Amino acid sequence: MQPQSSLRGVWPAVLTPFDEQLAIDDARLARHCGALLAAGCRGVSLFGTTGEGTALSADERQRSLEAAIATGVPAARIMPSTGCCDVPTSAVLAAHAVSLGVECVLVLPPFYLKDVGEAGIYAHIAATIERTAALARGRSPKICLYNFPFHTGLTLRPALVRRLADAFPGVLVAVKDSSGDWPLSSSYLRELPDLDIFVGDERTVLAAIRAGGAGTVSGMANAIAADLVQLCTGEARGADILQNKISAAVAAVTAHSFVPAIKSALAELWRDTAWRAVRPPLEAAGPEVGASVLASLRAAGANLLKI
């Protein structure tokens, strides 16, 4: 059985640039999205973990999404993160996105309470889908569920995803698995062949593609989009060698706090210190971290993003 959606490819989990007042810098964000699309990415995913989405208000996400589309980022190639701990905000964000022409949204499970069962998670996601459809006058966006147990404390098991996909056919079409747990990723690929399964752990992209995966929703794509596109499209000669290079690049960044480190490295690469800015509770990484990470990326042979 083949996936029903057309989401396959690389979706960068886009970094959110900030200005000196830590407001979203829409101009830099639009330029960055344009560079990622020009590198061959299927689309861009905004306001997720790498995009510091949980540090952004609903109003900021809506306004910045509108600005990105107004400056030329195609709505159909944006997958914004809309999942919040409450159903009303999640539904408002998703309905707003679909009103702008967005086709798919990324949905976290409710992540504050940790002692909830699968019935409660199901009820939350089902209510979000139903409320979104009501707000959007029946125009439900496609949904990519976002599994990231490290941050949420919850694991979306394949059986739960299967139940939701069967209850909402054509709506729940994909999963982004950022668990870093290859046996779990494998179970998604094996048990949910009709869904697009994306891995967030770039070290497993080639294995996922070979097992029928759809690609990756990737924080590393902010820096090495072209390498990941090449790997996911099957155009790589020596795919195993390229995967090893990507894995080495991942190790260079994850030796530090990921978002501050990759922002600092890109600030060095593009000679634009504004890219170092992060919102609390994250702490900005200094230029020495950025220079070190950038040197390691170059040593790994990474094809670095030009902007």
C-alpha positions, -999 to +999 in steps of 0.1 A: +000+000+000+014+034-010+010+066+010-019+088-001-002+122+003+024+140-018+046+152+010+077+131+002+111+148+004+130+171+027+112+196+049+136+217+068+126+224+104+133+260+099+152+282+124+134+313+135+156+345+132+150+373+157+159+410+157+175+429+185+142+430+204+138+393+199+108+398+176+106+375+146+127+388+118+103+382+089+127+394+062+155+370+072+130+342+076+117+347+041+152+348+027+161+316+045+130+298+033+137+309-002+172+295+000+160+262+013+134+258-014+160+267-040+182+239-026+155+214-037+135+210-005+099+198-009+088+225+016+096+242+049+083+235+083+079+266+105+076+271+143+085+236+154+112+226+179+141+239+159+120+270+151+116+277+189+078+274+184+070+269+220+086+303+227+063+320+202+028+333+208-002+322+187-004+358+174+033+358+164+030+325+145-001+337+126+014+371+117+048+356+107+031+329+086+011+356+068+043+376+062+062+346+048+034+339+023+031+376+014+068+377+006+067+348-018+070+316+001+043+294-014+016+285+011+013+249-002+050+244+006+048+254+042+041+230+070+036+251+102+036+235+136+002+241+152+000+216+180-004+231+215-014+218+249-050+231+244-074+222+217-088+257+210-054+273+203-043+243+182-075+245+161-073+283+157-037+280+144-045+252+120-077+269+107-058+301+102-031+282+082-056+265+059-073+298+053-040+310+038-037+280+015-015+258+037-022+221+029-005+203+059+002+212+095+026+195+120+008+185+152+025+178+186+005+158+212-005+176+243+029+177+260+024+192+295+008+163+314+028+132+314+006+107+331-021+105+304-032+074+285-036+069+248-074+074+251-067+110+263-042+117+236-066+103+210-094+125+223-072+156+222-060+151+186-095+140+174-111+171+190-084+193+174-092+179+140-129+183+144-127+218+158-103+229+130-128+216+104-156+236+121-135+268+122-123+263+086-158+255+074-150+219+066-116+225+050-094+204+071-056+206+065-037+174+062-020+165+095+015+152+102+017+139+137+049+149+155+065+122+178+093+137+200+093+118+233+125+136+245+106+169+248+070+158+252+074+128+275+048+110+253+052+084+226+027+081+198+026+043+193+018+030+158-015+015+171-027+050+182-017+066+149-035+038+131-067+045+150-065+082+142-057+076+106-086+053+102-110+077+120-098+106+099-089+092+064-072+117+041-066+141+071-040+123+092-015+114+064+020+115+079+042+111+110+074+129+119+093+106+142+120+125+161+124+098+188+159+088+176+147+052+183+152+033+151+131+003+162+102+027+167+108+044+134+109+009+118+076+000+133+059+031+119+073+022+084+062-014+088+028-009+103+017+023+086+026+018+049-003+041+038+012+071+056+042+093+049+068+085+075+095+111+081+124+107+104+138+136+124+171+118+132+192+126+101+215+096+110+187+072+099+175+089+067+190+064+043+177+034+063+143+050+064+143+057+026+153+021+019+124+009+041+099+030+022+101+062+042+090+096+029+121+116+038+130+138+067+117+169+086+151+180+095+168+207+117+201+199+100+186+209+067+191+245+077+228+240+071+230+210+047+198+209+028+214+199-005+230+168+010+197+156+025+178+163-008+204+143-027+201+114-002+163+114-002+158+117-040+181+087-046+204+108-068+234+101-046+262+080-059+276+063-029+246+069-007+262+052+023+292+075+021+269+105+019+249+092+049+281+089+068+290+125+060+256+137+072+259+117+104+293+133+110+277+167+105+249+158+130+276+149+155+293+183+151+262+202+160+247+179+187+279+181+207+263+214+218+228+226+225+214+222+190+195+254+182+220+279+196+249+259+180+235+257+145+224+293+146+259+304+156+274+283+129+252+298+103+260+333+117+296+326+110+290+310+076+268+339+064+287+366+084+254+377+099+256+379+137+219+385+140+214+347+134+229+340+169+198+353+187+176+328+205+146+333+228+148+323+265+150+298+280+177+290+253+210+308+257+229+321+226+261+303+217+291+326+212+311+329+180+337+305+192+310+277+192+298+287+158+333+288+144+341+253+159+308+238+146+313+254+112+349+240+109+336+205+118+308+207+092+334+217+066+357+189+077+328+164+073+325+175+037+290+191+041+275+210+012+266+242+032+236+263+024+241+295+005+219+324+012 
